[in-house]
Amino acid sequence: MRRKLVKLLRLKIEKIKNPWPNVDAASGALLHNFGITEFSYYTVLFAVSRTLGLAAQAVINRAMMNPIIRPKSVTSEWVKEAVKK
């Protein structure tokens, strides 16, 4: 019963009528422009980029002896100054 109700609601709500993977419009357009037209790969590439970002953050924070946090945007000049200290 619940599944039928959920299916009916999903079809009626425009925003979720045809759900796609979690990819924003800009990255999707860029991937399509570079020839990656298989939509199923978009989520994988999104996950890989998030993983690489987290790994880079972990390496920098280890080098600076800081805990891993979600930082605000900083410039490369700030990073250079912080490493010099």
Buried (B, 14 or more C-beta within 10 A) or exposed (E): EEEEEEEEEEEEEEEEEEEEBEBEEEEBEEBEEEEEEEEEBBEEBBEEEEEEEEEEBEEBBEEEEEEEEEEEEEEEEEEEEEEEE
